[in-house]
Every structure is written in structure tokens, then in C-alpha cells.
Amino acid sequence: MAEVAVAGTPSDEWGEVVTAWIVPAGAPDAALVEAVTALAQERLAPYKRPRIVHLVDSLPRNALGKVVKHRLDEAP
């Protein structure tokens, strides 16, 4: 993984769910998503685990280089 951003996204059932956006270092594949999910299952409490994982090309950033979380759903 090159970069990761994690934020809450709206959910009808729970109000909000943990979602992760990953910029892979190499070619994106399903094994990366499975590895992230397995690692989270080992190390995080159930309510902290990402329920949704998106593989993206880049993360949206502002002029200072910080990730703009409200624009993550627009990430390519």
C-alpha cells in the first residue's frame, strides 16, 4: 500500500460505517482487499474495522497536502 485514508460514510442501517480508501503501490487486486480485511480483523475491535474498502488511483488533497475527507467518495 502506498497511502490509506479512513473515514465514516453514511449508512441507512447504522448511521455511519467505517470505510477505507487505499492507493495501492502496485497493480490493484482483490488479494490486497482481503489482506487489509484480515489484518483489521486480527488487530481492531469490530466497531473499528472497515466495512467497505475502495481501491483508488489517488486521494484528494488540499493546497497544504492534507487529505480532504469530504471528497473521498469522488476519488478516482
Secondary structure, 3 states (H helix, E strand, C coil): CCEEEEEEEEECCCEEEEEEEEECCCCCCHHHHHHHHHHHHHHCCHHHCCCEEEECCCCCECCCCCECHHHHHHCC
